[in-house]
Amino acid sequence: MQGKPPTEKQFEILIRMHSDANRGLRVFYVYEKMKKFGVKPRVFLYNRIMDTLVKTNHFDLSMSVYNDFKNDGLMEEGITFMILIKGLCKEGRIEEALKLLNQMRKLCKPDVFAYTAMIRILISEQNLDGCLRIWGEMESDNVHPDAMAYTTLIMGLCKGNRVQKGHEFFKNMKQKRYLIDRAIYRSLIEGFVNEGKVGMACDLLKDLIDSGYRADLMIYNHLIKGLCNMKHVNKALKLFRVTIEEDLQPNFDTINPILLSFVELNKFDEFCKFLEQIQGLGFRVIDDLVKFFSLMVEKKDKVLMALELFDNLKQKGYFNVPIYNILIQALYEIKEVKKALTLFQELKEPDSFTYSNVVSCFIEIGDIHEACTCYNKIKEMSLLPSVDAYVSLVKGLCKIGEIDAAFVLIRECLGNVENAPRKFMYTLRIIDICRSNDAKKVMDVISEMVEDGCRVDDVICCAVISGMCRYGTIEEGRKVFLLMRESKMVTESDLVVYDDLLVDHTKKKTADLVLSGLKFFGLESKLKAKGSKLLPT
């Protein structure tokens, strides 16, 4: 602005500022300005620019800057190569990274820190084959990996489900008498447990203790889980007692596998004894049972087993409303609606979640009246039903032709619930587009909805009926259903049902308009006085 050209130092300040804030594109913009003013960066500034672009996932821009670097006749430093090699590793371009590595060797030999940095990046990208190739290059360079390099590789291999390969490197560490971090033992034990090799995991625990370490709670949790998976619940109990003796403060992850094993082995008495034992240790048993049942019913084949367990626990006083809610919802999901409603009838003080769950159950058995009663109970609590309850209730009301009531609920749901179904939004769009009284325009919205992943059902068809009865005509409504039939969105039998519903809803709306007119003009009382029995009482 003052007519003076900017200096390299001023550009450097801007680049440093944007680099520190990880604004890669801003750094590149400033670099472009530098070229415009004919200012050539020095090597260290080129490195800073390329490093920021690599870190902010703009590797192609970084390579374009590197090309300018070469065209300026500058010589790379070791750090220049490392920046680009790390970027190539991040992109998974291992062959190109190895070529640059060869060029780097002409200038300087990469050290163990450089190789470890490459391995760490490849692990973050889950490129384990690339890791092993870089490790091979490190060995061919006669660079001796340190404890940190081993730790990085072994933990990455375990995390990537290649625990056997990680164990080989672990044995190499032992031979070289490196100090092995407890985190390595933890990763290997977890990996072997996940692969079902619990014996290997237990051997590692012994080796850990023999090495002078004290196992942490996470290691014991992995081993307890593995032993329980192998049905060795008594050995798992011994480890649980060890965690208490060593004052490791066992948690829910410690006891959950043991509880599940007792259930699967039908050892209900042992299950209750264990509950009493952990209650004496200060565990909040009821809260833990809520979490236990939540995890148990995630597997559909264990829902009935969970129900049987709960029937026994109730007699011991281990129950609360959240457990009832978990089981009611799980039973509904596996179509055991009657058993879900039996649990509901046992509850003396259901909460809003209970009522939301049983709304779907009552809709499933066709009892709309009870479903609406549950909805009203929730409203009396000044709360809102769940989204699933709204969806079930709307479908149920549409099925029996109570279209106006269904769309009142849809508007309420959209007005009060953040994660309301997209289908509800489309219903209002369909009703609004019916103002055009144009079947093709309505069909365009329905086709858009199907492309968006929403399925045509009773709710969508009732939206067409409601919109056409309010703003359009029966004939245009029928055209919409014929277009839906041509697109194979509805069946021939559906056409008959929806046509009857369209006619009935139109009659109902017409009757409502007539009655409103009679009330408006004060003719209702005169008709009743003359003995008319057509008007509602």
C-alpha positions in Angstrom: 0.0 0.0 0.0 2.9 2.3 0.7 4.5 1.4 -2.7 7.3 -0.7 -1.1 7.9 -4.3 -2.0 7.4 -6.8 0.9 10.6 -8.5 2.2 11.4 -12.2 2.7 11.3 -11.6 6.5 7.7 -10.3 6.3 6.7 -13.3 4.2 8.4 -15.6 6.7 6.4 -14.1 9.6 3.2 -14.7 7.8 4.2 -18.3 6.9 5.2 -19.0 10.5 1.9 -17.6 11.8 -0.2 -19.7 9.4 2.0 -22.8 9.9 1.5 -22.6 13.7 -2.3 -22.5 13.2 -2.1 -25.4 10.7 -3.6 -23.3 7.9 -2.0 -25.1 4.9 -3.8 -23.4 2.1 -3.1 -20.0 3.6 0.6 -20.9 3.7 0.5 -21.9 0.0 -1.3 -18.6 -0.8 1.5 -16.6 0.9 4.0 -18.7 -1.0 2.3 -17.8 -4.3 2.4 -14.1 -3.3 6.2 -14.5 -2.7 6.6 -15.8 -6.3 4.5 -12.9 -7.6 6.9 -10.4 -6.0 10.0 -12.3 -7.1 11.0 -13.2 -3.5 12.8 -16.6 -3.4 12.6 -18.5 -0.1 15.7 -19.9 1.5 15.9 -23.7 2.1 14.7 -23.6 5.7 11.6 -21.6 4.6 10.9 -24.0 1.8 11.1 -26.8 4.3 8.6 -25.0 6.6 6.1 -24.6 3.7 6.4 -28.2 2.6 6.1 -29.5 6.1 2.9 -27.5 6.8 1.3 -28.7 3.5 2.1 -32.4 4.3 0.7 -32.0 7.9 -2.5 -30.5 6.6 -3.0 -33.2 3.9 -2.1 -31.1 0.9 0.7 -33.4 -0.3 0.2 -32.6 -4.0 0.8 -28.9 -3.3 3.8 -29.8 -1.2 5.3 -31.7 -4.3 4.6 -28.6 -6.5 6.6 -26.5 -4.0 9.4 -29.1 -4.1 9.5 -28.8 -7.9 10.0 -25.0 -7.5 12.7 -25.8 -5.0 14.6 -27.9 -7.5 14.0 -25.3 -10.3 15.6 -22.7 -8.0 18.8 -24.8 -8.0 18.7 -25.4 -4.3 20.1 -28.5 -2.6 18.0 -30.7 -0.3 18.8 -31.1 3.4 18.1 -34.3 5.3 15.0 -32.7 6.8 13.7 -31.9 3.2 13.8 -35.5 2.3 12.2 -36.6 5.6 9.3 -34.1 5.1 8.6 -35.6 1.6 9.1 -39.2 2.6 6.7 -38.8 5.5 4.2 -37.3 3.1 4.6 -40.2 0.7 4.2 -42.7 3.6 1.0 -41.0 4.6 -0.3 -41.3 1.1 0.7 -45.0 0.9 3.1 -44.4 -1.9 5.9 -46.6 -0.5 7.8 -47.2 -3.8 8.2 -43.4 -4.3 9.2 -43.0 -0.6 11.9 -45.7 -1.0 13.3 -43.9 -4.1 13.5 -40.6 -2.1 15.2 -42.6 0.7 17.9 -43.7 -1.8 18.4 -40.1 -2.8 18.7 -39.1 0.8 21.4 -41.7 1.4 23.7 -39.8 -1.0 23.4 -36.7 1.3 23.1 -38.3 4.7 22.2 -41.6 6.3 18.8 -41.7 7.9 19.0 -42.4 11.6 16.8 -44.5 13.9 14.6 -41.4 14.7 13.9 -40.9 11.0 12.9 -44.5 10.5 10.8 -44.5 13.6 8.9 -41.4 12.3 8.2 -43.2 9.0 7.0 -46.3 10.8 4.7 -44.2 13.1 3.1 -42.5 10.1 2.5 -45.8 8.3 0.9 -47.3 11.4 -1.4 -44.3 11.7 -2.5 -45.1 8.2 -2.8 -48.8 9.0 -0.2 -49.7 6.3 1.5 -52.6 8.2 3.1 -54.0 5.1 4.7 -50.6 4.4 6.0 -50.6 8.0 7.7 -53.9 7.6 9.3 -52.8 4.3 10.7 -49.6 6.0 11.9 -51.8 8.9 13.8 -53.9 6.3 15.3 -50.8 4.8 16.5 -49.8 8.3 18.2 -53.1 8.9 19.8 -53.0 5.4 21.2 -49.6 6.4 22.7 -51.2 9.5 20.7 -48.8 11.6 20.0 -50.5 15.0 16.4 -50.0 16.2 16.0 -48.7 19.7 13.4 -49.5 22.3 11.1 -46.8 21.0 11.2 -48.1 17.4 10.4 -51.6 18.7 7.6 -50.3 20.9 6.1 -48.4 18.0 6.2 -51.4 15.6 5.0 -54.0 18.0 2.0 -52.0 19.3 1.1 -51.1 15.7 1.2 -54.8 14.6 -1.0 -55.9 17.6 -3.5 -53.2 16.9 -3.6 -54.3 13.2 -4.4 -57.9 14.3 -0.9 -59.2 13.5 0.0 -60.2 17.0 2.1 -63.2 16.0 4.4 -61.0 14.0 4.5 -58.5 16.9 5.5 -61.3 19.2 8.5 -62.2 17.0 9.8 -58.6 17.4 9.1 -58.8 21.1 11.4 -61.9 21.3 14.1 -59.9 19.4 13.8 -57.2 22.0 14.3 -59.8 24.8 17.4 -61.2 23.0 18.9 -57.7 22.8 18.1 -57.1 26.5 16.1 -54.0 25.8 14.0 -52.5 28.6 10.4 -53.6 27.6 7.6 -51.2 28.4 4.5 -52.6 30.1 2.4 -51.2 27.3 4.0 -53.8 24.9 3.0 -56.6 27.2 -0.6 -55.2 27.4 -0.8 -54.9 23.6 0.4 -58.5 23.1 -1.9 -59.9 25.8 -4.9 -58.2 24.3 -3.9 -59.4 20.8 -3.5 -63.0 21.9 -6.8 -62.9 23.8 -8.6 -61.6 20.8 -7.2 -64.4 18.7 -8.3 -67.0 21.3 -4.7 -67.8 22.3 -5.2 -67.4 26.1 -2.3 -69.7 27.0 0.1 -67.4 25.2 -1.4 -64.4 27.0 -1.0 -66.1 30.4 2.6 -66.9 29.6 3.2 -63.2 28.9 1.7 -62.4 32.3 4.1 -64.7 34.0 7.0 -63.2 32.0 5.8 -59.7 32.9 5.8 -60.5 36.6 9.2 -62.4 36.4 10.6 -59.2 34.8 9.8 -57.3 37.9 6.6 -55.5 36.6 3.3 -55.3 38.4 0.4 -56.0 36.0 -2.2 -53.3 35.7 -6.0 -53.6 35.8 -6.3 -53.5 32.0 -4.0 -56.5 31.6 -6.1 -58.5 34.1 -9.3 -57.5 32.4 -8.1 -58.8 29.1 -7.0 -62.1 30.7 -10.3 -62.5 32.6 -12.2 -61.9 29.4 -10.1 -64.5 27.6 -10.5 -67.1 30.3 -14.2 -66.6 30.4 -14.4 -67.0 26.6 -12.6 -70.4 27.0 -15.2 -71.3 29.8 -12.5 -71.3 32.5 -14.6 -69.1 34.8 -12.9 -70.5 38.0 -9.5 -69.4 36.8 -11.0 -66.0 35.9 -12.3 -65.7 39.5 -8.8 -66.4 40.8 -7.5 -63.5 38.7 -10.4 -61.3 39.9 -9.3 -62.0 43.5 -5.7 -61.1 42.6 -6.9 -57.6 41.4 -8.6 -57.2 44.8 -5.5 -58.3 46.7 -3.3 -55.9 44.7 -5.8 -53.1 45.3 -6.3 -52.4 41.6 -9.9 -51.4 42.1 -11.7 -53.7 39.6 -14.5 -52.2 37.5 -17.4 -53.3 35.4 -15.1 -54.5 32.6 -13.6 -56.8 35.1 -16.8 -58.4 36.3 -18.9 -58.4 33.1 -17.2 -61.5 31.5 -17.5 -63.5 34.7 -21.2 -62.6 35.1 -21.9 -63.6 31.4 -20.0 -66.9 31.9 -22.2 -67.8 34.9 -25.3 -67.1 32.8 -24.1 -69.1 29.8 -23.2 -72.1 32.1 -26.6 -71.9 33.8 -24.9 -71.3 37.2 -27.5 -69.0 38.6 -26.6 -69.7 42.3 -22.9 -68.8 41.6 -24.1 -65.7 39.7 -26.0 -64.5 42.8 -23.1 -65.3 45.2 -20.8 -63.3 43.0 -23.2 -60.4 43.1 -23.3 -60.5 46.9 -19.5 -60.6 46.9 -19.0 -57.6 44.7 -21.7 -55.7 46.5 -19.6 -56.2 49.7 -16.6 -54.7 47.8 -18.5 -51.5 47.2 -19.8 -52.1 43.7 -23.2 -50.5 42.8 -24.7 -53.8 41.8 -28.0 -52.5 40.3 -26.2 -49.9 38.1 -23.8 -52.6 36.9 -26.7 -55.0 36.2 -28.3 -52.3 34.0 -25.0 -52.1 31.9 -24.8 -55.9 32.0 -28.3 -56.4 30.5 -27.7 -53.6 28.0 -24.6 -55.5 26.6 -26.3 -58.9 26.9 -29.3 -58.0 24.7 -27.1 -56.6 22.0 -26.9 -60.2 20.8 -30.4 -61.2 19.7 -29.9 -64.9 20.6 -29.3 -64.0 24.2 -32.4 -61.9 24.8 -34.5 -64.8 26.1 -31.6 -66.0 28.2 -31.5 -62.4 29.7 -35.3 -62.6 30.4 -34.9 -65.9 32.2 -32.1 -64.5 34.3 -34.1 -61.5 35.2 -37.1 -63.6 36.3 -34.7 -65.2 38.8 -33.1 -62.0 39.9 -36.5 -60.3 40.6 -37.0 -62.8 43.4 -33.8 -61.7 45.0 -34.7 -58.0 44.8 -32.3 -57.2 41.9 -34.5 -55.1 39.6 -35.3 -51.5 38.6 -37.2 -49.7 35.9 -34.2 -49.2 33.5 -33.7 -53.0 33.4 -37.4 -53.5 32.6 -37.0 -50.9 29.8 -34.0 -52.7 28.3 -35.8 -56.0 28.2 -39.1 -54.6 26.9 -37.3 -53.0 24.0 -35.2 -56.1 23.3 -38.2 -58.4 23.3 -40.1 -56.1 20.9 -37.1 -56.2 18.5 -37.2 -60.0 18.4 -41.0 -60.0 18.0 -41.7 -61.3 21.5 -44.4 -58.7 22.0 -46.6 -60.6 24.4 -43.6 -61.2 26.8 -42.7 -57.5 26.5 -46.2 -56.5 27.5 -46.2 -59.0 30.4 -43.1 -57.2 31.8 -44.9 -53.8 31.3 -47.9 -55.0 33.3 -45.6 -56.0 36.2 -44.3 -52.4 36.6 -46.0 -50.3 39.2 -44.3 -47.0 38.2 -43.3 -46.9 34.6 -41.3 -44.0 33.3 -41.5 -42.2 29.9 -39.0 -44.6 28.4 -41.2 -47.5 29.4 -44.3 -45.9 27.8 -42.3 -45.1 24.6 -41.2 -48.7 24.3 -44.7 -50.2 24.8 -46.3 -47.8 22.3 -44.6 -49.9 19.6 -45.7 -53.1 21.2 -49.4 -52.1 21.3 -49.2 -50.9 17.7 -47.7 -54.3 16.8 -50.7 -56.2 18.2 -53.2 -53.6 16.8 -54.3 -52.0 20.0 -54.2 -48.4 19.0 -56.3 -47.3 21.9 -53.7 -48.5 24.5 -50.9 -47.0 22.4 -52.6 -43.6 22.5 -53.1 -44.0 26.2 -49.4 -44.5 26.7 -48.7 -41.5 24.5 -51.0 -39.4 26.8 -49.2 -40.7 29.9 -45.9 -39.4 28.5 -47.5 -36.0 27.7 -48.9 -35.8 31.3 -45.3 -36.1 32.5 -44.5 -33.0 30.3 -42.0 -35.2 28.3 -41.8 -36.3 24.7 -42.0 -39.9 23.3 -39.0 -41.4 21.6 -38.6 -41.1 17.8 -39.5 -44.9 17.5 -42.7 -44.3 19.5 -43.7 -41.4 17.2 -43.0 -43.5 14.1 -45.0 -46.5 15.4 -47.9 -44.4 16.5 -48.1 -42.5 13.2 -48.0 -45.8 11.2 -50.7 -47.2 13.4 -53.0 -44.2 13.0 -52.5 -44.1 9.3 -53.4 -47.8 9.1 -56.8 -47.3 10.6 -57.5 -44.1 8.6 -56.9 -41.5 11.4 -54.9 -39.4 9.0 -55.4 -36.0 10.7 -54.3 -37.3 14.1 -51.2 -38.9 12.5 -50.1 -35.6 10.9 -50.6 -33.7 14.2 -48.1 -36.1 15.7 -45.7 -35.7 12.7 -45.7 -31.9 13.1 -45.2 -32.3 16.9 -42.3 -34.6 16.3 -40.6 -32.3 13.7 -41.1 -29.3 16.0 -39.6 -30.9 19.1 -37.2 -33.7 18.2 -33.8 -33.0 16.7 -33.3 -36.3 15.0 -36.8 -36.7 13.5 -37.1 -39.1 10.5 -36.5 -37.6 7.1 -39.7 -39.3 6.0 -41.7 -37.0 8.2 -40.2 -34.0 6.4 -41.1 -35.4 3.1 -44.8 -36.0 4.2 -45.1 -32.2 4.8 -43.5 -31.5 1.4 -45.9 -33.9 -0.3 -48.9 -32.2 1.4 -47.7 -28.8 0.4 -47.0 -29.7 -3.2 -50.6 -31.0 -3.4 -51.6 -27.3 -3.6 -50.6 -27.5 -7.3 -53.2 -30.2 -7.8 -50.6 -31.8 -10.2 -50.0 -35.5 -9.9 -46.7 -35.3 -11.7 -45.2 -32.7 -9.3 -46.3 -34.8 -6.4 -44.7 -37.9 -8.0 -41.4 -35.9 -8.5 -41.2 -35.3 -4.7 -41.9 -39.0 -4.0 -39.3 -40.1 -6.5 -36.8 -37.7 -4.8 -37.7 -39.2 -1.4 -37.0 -42.8 -2.7 -33.7 -41.7 -4.1 -32.9 -40.3 -0.7 -33.3 -43.7 0.8 -36.9 -43.4 2.2 -39.4 -46.2 1.4 -43.0 -45.6 0.3 -45.4 -46.9 3.0 -48.8 -46.1 4.5 -47.5 -42.8 5.9 -46.4 -41.4 2.5 -49.6 -42.6 0.8 -51.7 -41.0 3.6 -49.8 -37.8 3.0 -51.0 -37.9 -0.6 -54.5 -38.5 0.5 -54.4 -35.7 3.1 -52.9 -33.2 0.7 -55.3 -34.0 -2.2 -58.4 -34.0 0.1 -57.3 -30.6 1.4 -56.0 -28.8 -1.7 -56.6 -31.0 -4.7 -59.2 -33.5 -6.1 -59.9 -37.2 -5.9 -59.1 -37.6 -9.6 -55.6 -36.1 -9.2 -55.0 -38.2 -6.1 -55.9 -41.3 -8.1 -53.4 -40.3 -10.8 -50.6 -40.1 -8.1 -51.4 -43.7 -7.0 -51.5 -44.9 -10.6 -48.0 -43.3 -11.2 -46.8 -45.0 -8.0 -48.1 -48.3 -9.3 -46.3 -47.9 -12.6 -43.1 -47.2 -10.7 -43.8 -50.4 -8.7 -43.9 -48.5 -5.4 -47.3 -50.0 -4.5 -49.1 -53.2 -5.5 -52.5 -53.6 -7.2 -54.2 -54.5 -3.9 -52.7 -51.4 -2.3 -54.4 -49.3 -5.0 -57.8 -50.6 -4.0 -57.1 -49.9 -0.3 -55.8 -46.4 -0.9 -58.6 -45.5 -3.3 -61.2 -46.4 -0.6 -59.2 -44.4 2.0 -59.1 -41.4 -0.4 -62.8 -41.5 -0.9 -63.6 -42.0 2.8 -61.3 -39.2 3.9 -62.8 -36.8 1.3 -66.3 -37.6 2.6 -65.1 -37.0 6.2 -63.5 -33.6 5.3 -66.6 -32.6 3.3 -68.9 -33.5 6.3 -66.6 -31.4 8.6 -66.9 -28.4 6.3 -70.7 -28.7 6.2 -70.9 -29.0 10.0 -68.6 -26.0 10.4 -70.8 -24.0 8.0 -74.0 -24.9 9.9 -72.3 -23.8 13.2 -71.1 -20.6 11.6 -74.5 -19.6 10.3 -76.3 -20.7 13.5 -78.4 -23.4 11.7 -77.3 -26.3 13.9 -79.8 -25.7 16.7 -82.7 -25.1 14.1 -82.0 -28.5 12.5 -82.0 -30.2 15.8 -85.2 -28.5 16.8 -86.9 -29.9 13.7 -85.9 -33.4 14.7 -82.7 -33.9 12.5 -80.7 -36.9 13.7 -77.8 -36.5 11.2 -75.9 -34.1 13.3 -73.5 -35.4 15.9 -74.5 -35.1 19.6 
